Amino acid sequence: MSETREGLLRTVGEVWHEVLGIDGIGPEDDFFDLGGDSVVAARLSALLRERLGVEVPLLMVFDNPTVAELAAELEKAHADRI
């Protein structure tokens, strides 16, 4: 699946909304400050994998806890696939 940077930010934000149940998540909001934990991170990882067609290791979520950071890391890690 080919995503623009803006589209990737939107997709990551939409999945965060789904798993956290919070409206108005911004690119600099922290996953864990919003109530995310390891169980929710696993769900986030699975949904992103489903939507983007790439692997999203849990460690990537933990190391990149904002929408912007995670989108940038996904883009860097999978530039050839998304």
Rosetta constraint file for C-alpha pairs under 8 A:
AtomPair CA 1 CA 52 HARMONIC 6.07 0.50
AtomPair CA 1 CA 53 HARMONIC 6.76 0.50
AtomPair CA 1 CA 81 HARMONIC 6.58 0.50
AtomPair CA 1 CA 82 HARMONIC 5.25 0.50
AtomPair CA 2 CA 81 HARMONIC 6.85 0.50
AtomPair CA 2 CA 82 HARMONIC 4.47 0.50
AtomPair CA 3 CA 7 HARMONIC 5.50 0.50
AtomPair CA 3 CA 8 HARMONIC 5.58 0.50
AtomPair CA 3 CA 82 HARMONIC 5.38 0.50
AtomPair CA 4 CA 8 HARMONIC 5.99 0.50
AtomPair CA 5 CA 9 HARMONIC 6.23 0.50
AtomPair CA 5 CA 71 HARMONIC 7.78 0.50
AtomPair CA 5 CA 75 HARMONIC 7.69 0.50
AtomPair CA 6 CA 10 HARMONIC 6.21 0.50
AtomPair CA 7 CA 11 HARMONIC 6.09 0.50
AtomPair CA 8 CA 12 HARMONIC 6.10 0.50
AtomPair CA 8 CA 71 HARMONIC 6.12 0.50
AtomPair CA 9 CA 13 HARMONIC 6.05 0.50
AtomPair CA 9 CA 27 HARMONIC 7.44 0.50
AtomPair CA 9 CA 67 HARMONIC 6.66 0.50
AtomPair CA 9 CA 68 HARMONIC 6.52 0.50
AtomPair CA 9 CA 71 HARMONIC 5.69 0.50
AtomPair CA 10 CA 14 HARMONIC 6.06 0.50
AtomPair CA 11 CA 15 HARMONIC 6.28 0.50
AtomPair CA 12 CA 16 HARMONIC 6.24 0.50
AtomPair CA 12 CA 48 HARMONIC 7.18 0.50
AtomPair CA 12 CA 67 HARMONIC 6.23 0.50
AtomPair CA 12 CA 70 HARMONIC 7.78 0.50
AtomPair CA 12 CA 71 HARMONIC 6.55 0.50
AtomPair CA 13 CA 17 HARMONIC 6.21 0.50
AtomPair CA 13 CA 25 HARMONIC 6.65 0.50
AtomPair CA 13 CA 26 HARMONIC 7.47 0.50
AtomPair CA 13 CA 27 HARMONIC 7.42 0.50
AtomPair CA 13 CA 67 HARMONIC 6.09 0.50
AtomPair CA 14 CA 18 HARMONIC 6.30 0.50
AtomPair CA 15 CA 19 HARMONIC 6.26 0.50
AtomPair CA 15 CA 44 HARMONIC 6.66 0.50
AtomPair CA 15 CA 47 HARMONIC 6.87 0.50
AtomPair CA 15 CA 48 HARMONIC 6.92 0.50
AtomPair CA 16 CA 20 HARMONIC 5.81 0.50
AtomPair CA 16 CA 21 HARMONIC 7.78 0.50
AtomPair CA 16 CA 22 HARMONIC 7.99 0.50
AtomPair CA 16 CA 25 HARMONIC 7.73 0.50
AtomPair CA 16 CA 31 HARMONIC 7.93 0.50
AtomPair CA 16 CA 44 HARMONIC 6.82 0.50
AtomPair CA 17 CA 21 HARMONIC 5.18 0.50
AtomPair CA 17 CA 22 HARMONIC 5.28 0.50
AtomPair CA 17 CA 23 HARMONIC 6.21 0.50
AtomPair CA 17 CA 25 HARMONIC 6.94 0.50
AtomPair CA 18 CA 22 HARMONIC 7.69 0.50
AtomPair CA 19 CA 40 HARMONIC 6.49 0.50
AtomPair CA 19 CA 43 HARMONIC 6.95 0.50
AtomPair CA 19 CA 44 HARMONIC 6.30 0.50
AtomPair CA 20 CA 34 HARMONIC 7.53 0.50
AtomPair CA 20 CA 35 HARMONIC 7.22 0.50
AtomPair CA 20 CA 36 HARMONIC 6.79 0.50
AtomPair CA 20 CA 40 HARMONIC 7.53 0.50
AtomPair CA 25 CA 29 HARMONIC 6.37 0.50
AtomPair CA 26 CA 67 HARMONIC 7.23 0.50
AtomPair CA 27 CA 66 HARMONIC 6.31 0.50
AtomPair CA 27 CA 67 HARMONIC 4.72 0.50
AtomPair CA 27 CA 68 HARMONIC 4.85 0.50
AtomPair CA 28 CA 66 HARMONIC 5.30 0.50
AtomPair CA 28 CA 67 HARMONIC 6.26 0.50
AtomPair CA 28 CA 68 HARMONIC 6.18 0.50
AtomPair CA 29 CA 33 HARMONIC 7.64 0.50
AtomPair CA 29 CA 34 HARMONIC 7.50 0.50
AtomPair CA 29 CA 66 HARMONIC 5.42 0.50
AtomPair CA 29 CA 67 HARMONIC 6.85 0.50
AtomPair CA 30 CA 34 HARMONIC 6.27 0.50
AtomPair CA 30 CA 65 HARMONIC 5.31 0.50
AtomPair CA 30 CA 66 HARMONIC 4.69 0.50
AtomPair CA 30 CA 67 HARMONIC 7.60 0.50
AtomPair CA 31 CA 35 HARMONIC 6.74 0.50
AtomPair CA 31 CA 36 HARMONIC 5.32 0.50
AtomPair CA 31 CA 65 HARMONIC 5.24 0.50
AtomPair CA 31 CA 66 HARMONIC 5.94 0.50
AtomPair CA 31 CA 67 HARMONIC 7.87 0.50
AtomPair CA 32 CA 36 HARMONIC 4.44 0.50
AtomPair CA 32 CA 37 HARMONIC 6.23 0.50
AtomPair CA 32 CA 65 HARMONIC 7.03 0.50
AtomPair CA 36 CA 40 HARMONIC 5.66 0.50
AtomPair CA 36 CA 41 HARMONIC 6.58 0.50
AtomPair CA 37 CA 41 HARMONIC 5.93 0.50
AtomPair CA 38 CA 42 HARMONIC 6.17 0.50
AtomPair CA 39 CA 43 HARMONIC 6.58 0.50
AtomPair CA 40 CA 44 HARMONIC 6.11 0.50
AtomPair CA 41 CA 45 HARMONIC 6.05 0.50
AtomPair CA 41 CA 58 HARMONIC 6.61 0.50
AtomPair CA 41 CA 61 HARMONIC 6.75 0.50
AtomPair CA 42 CA 46 HARMONIC 6.27 0.50
AtomPair CA 42 CA 58 HARMONIC 6.38 0.50
AtomPair CA 43 CA 47 HARMONIC 6.19 0.50
AtomPair CA 44 CA 48 HARMONIC 6.10 0.50
AtomPair CA 45 CA 49 HARMONIC 6.11 0.50
AtomPair CA 45 CA 55 HARMONIC 7.88 0.50
AtomPair CA 45 CA 56 HARMONIC 5.31 0.50
AtomPair CA 45 CA 57 HARMONIC 6.65 0.50
AtomPair CA 45 CA 58 HARMONIC 6.42 0.50
AtomPair CA 45 CA 61 HARMONIC 7.52 0.50
AtomPair CA 46 CA 50 HARMONIC 6.21 0.50
AtomPair CA 46 CA 56 HARMONIC 7.48 0.50
AtomPair CA 47 CA 51 HARMONIC 6.13 0.50
AtomPair CA 48 CA 52 HARMONIC 5.73 0.50
AtomPair CA 48 CA 53 HARMONIC 7.61 0.50
AtomPair CA 48 CA 54 HARMONIC 7.69 0.50
AtomPair CA 48 CA 56 HARMONIC 6.89 0.50
AtomPair CA 49 CA 53 HARMONIC 5.09 0.50
AtomPair CA 49 CA 54 HARMONIC 5.06 0.50
AtomPair CA 49 CA 55 HARMONIC 5.42 0.50
AtomPair CA 49 CA 56 HARMONIC 6.02 0.50
AtomPair CA 50 CA 54 HARMONIC 7.66 0.50
AtomPair CA 52 CA 82 HARMONIC 6.85 0.50
AtomPair CA 54 CA 78 HARMONIC 7.26 0.50
AtomPair CA 54 CA 81 HARMONIC 7.34 0.50
AtomPair CA 54 CA 82 HARMONIC 7.86 0.50
AtomPair CA 56 CA 60 HARMONIC 6.58 0.50
AtomPair CA 56 CA 61 HARMONIC 7.63 0.50
AtomPair CA 56 CA 74 HARMONIC 7.67 0.50
AtomPair CA 57 CA 61 HARMONIC 7.01 0.50
AtomPair CA 58 CA 62 HARMONIC 6.40 0.50
AtomPair CA 59 CA 63 HARMONIC 5.95 0.50
AtomPair CA 60 CA 64 HARMONIC 5.93 0.50
AtomPair CA 60 CA 70 HARMONIC 7.24 0.50
AtomPair CA 60 CA 73 HARMONIC 7.72 0.50
AtomPair CA 61 CA 65 HARMONIC 5.79 0.50
AtomPair CA 61 CA 70 HARMONIC 6.58 0.50
AtomPair CA 64 CA 69 HARMONIC 5.06 0.50
AtomPair CA 64 CA 70 HARMONIC 4.93 0.50
AtomPair CA 64 CA 73 HARMONIC 7.42 0.50
AtomPair CA 65 CA 69 HARMONIC 6.66 0.50
AtomPair CA 65 CA 70 HARMONIC 6.59 0.50
AtomPair CA 66 CA 70 HARMONIC 6.05 0.50
AtomPair CA 67 CA 71 HARMONIC 5.99 0.50
AtomPair CA 68 CA 72 HARMONIC 6.08 0.50
AtomPair CA 69 CA 73 HARMONIC 6.13 0.50
AtomPair CA 70 CA 74 HARMONIC 6.05 0.50
AtomPair CA 71 CA 75 HARMONIC 6.09 0.50
AtomPair CA 72 CA 76 HARMONIC 6.14 0.50
AtomPair CA 73 CA 77 HARMONIC 5.89 0.50
AtomPair CA 74 CA 78 HARMONIC 5.78 0.50
AtomPair CA 74 CA 79 HARMONIC 7.63 0.50
AtomPair CA 75 CA 79 HARMONIC 5.06 0.50
AtomPair CA 75 CA 82 HARMONIC 6.81 0.50
AtomPair CA 78 CA 82 HARMONIC 6.07 0.50
